[in-house]
Amino acid sequence: MQTPTEASTRTGILLMLCSLVLFTAMDALAKGLVQTYPTAQVVWARFAGQLFLVILILNIRLGPALRTRHPKLHALRSLTQMGATGFFFASLSYIGLAEATALADINPVLITLGAALFLGEKLGPRRIAGVLAAMIGAMIIIRPGADVFTPAALLPLACAVSYAASALLTRKVGMTESPWTAMFYGALLGTIVTSALMPAVWQPIAPGDLWLFATVGCLGTAAQICLIRAFSLAEAGAIAPFGYVGIILATGWGIVLYDEWPDALTLLGAAIIVIAGLYVWHRETQARRKA
């Protein structure tokens, strides 16, 4: 695998930041929708909107985008993407946006761990220490055994695992195929699966909420384009730590839209997760320079 240049890495980081702005805005809208509509219906809007937009944008170029050498990887990537979206949206009915995002943002450490386990990178004591520190930060936020803990706090952790798997798969297929191929197949399977659930959960959408459902689909599509392109340009370990900017953005959305102010322990746990991720990233950078 060719090592990305500094220019492509910088572009990848910028695209990662753009995807975070879009993703956190989508999550903020989704939090309001899941208070009224079934989670599966909001997830359906996310994937159906992406499928519609991809087909609309590609038009006559759709045929070439359908050609792929990795159909199984695309299917697995779509399943992990559905898991990440579904788990996170479901958690928003029970916990704050900032708390959910902080817990889900252990994923950069999981990406590093996954790269070591599945891509053959060495797993040394410092990486293990970073993973354990991130988990300690997560435990501080969810506080198992305390009054603030609910089983729903485990949903963002499941989102983090799903997202990490999706990111690694995105990196793998993105090196050889068009981002639009991943966009199409990710949305196709997601739309099929969630559409099968609609007869059982569908709730009529109020006319005033139609634009919110449409915006969720648009924001998710734009965010995915940026994310896929970012992981195709730069190494996962180089751009993943910038995902922690999402905690700041989500906290801002939560305060502005829902008057949700994270408490001191949540901020402490989030800080530990961020420090652990930056530590692992620092070690990764040093290792690449020595290599």
Number of C-alpha atoms within 10 A of each C-alpha: 5 6 11 14 12 10 11 16 21 17 17 26 25 17 21 26 22 17 25 24 16 22 23 26 20 21 23 25 19 25 26 15 21 19 13 11 16 16 23 22 20 25 28 25 22 28 32 23 22 28 22 17 19 19 14 11 11 14 10 10 11 16 10 12 18 15 12 17 11 13 14 10 17 23 17 16 25 26 19 23 23 27 22 24 24 21 23 30 27 23 25 27 18 16 20 21 29 28 29 27 27 29 31 29 31 31 30 33 31 22 23 28 22 20 19 15 12 9 12 9 12 11 14 9 9 12 22 15 14 25 22 15 21 28 20 16 26 27 16 18 25 24 18 14 8 8 8 11 15 14 10 18 26 20 23 29 25 19 30 28 22 24 26 29 22 24 23 22 19 24 20 18 23 20 17 12 16 18 22 23 21 28 22 24 20 24 25 19 21 25 23 13 15 20 19 11 13 14 9 9 13 13 12 7 12 8 8 8 11 10 11 18 22 15 19 26 25 21 22 23 26 16 23 23 17 22 26 25 21 30 29 24 24 25 20 23 22 19 23 26 27 19 20 25 15 22 25 16 20 25 23 19 20 22 15 12 12 14 12 17 16 16 10 10 14 22 18 15 25 27 17 20 29 25 18 26 30 19 18 23 23 14 15 16 14 11 10 9 8 7 6
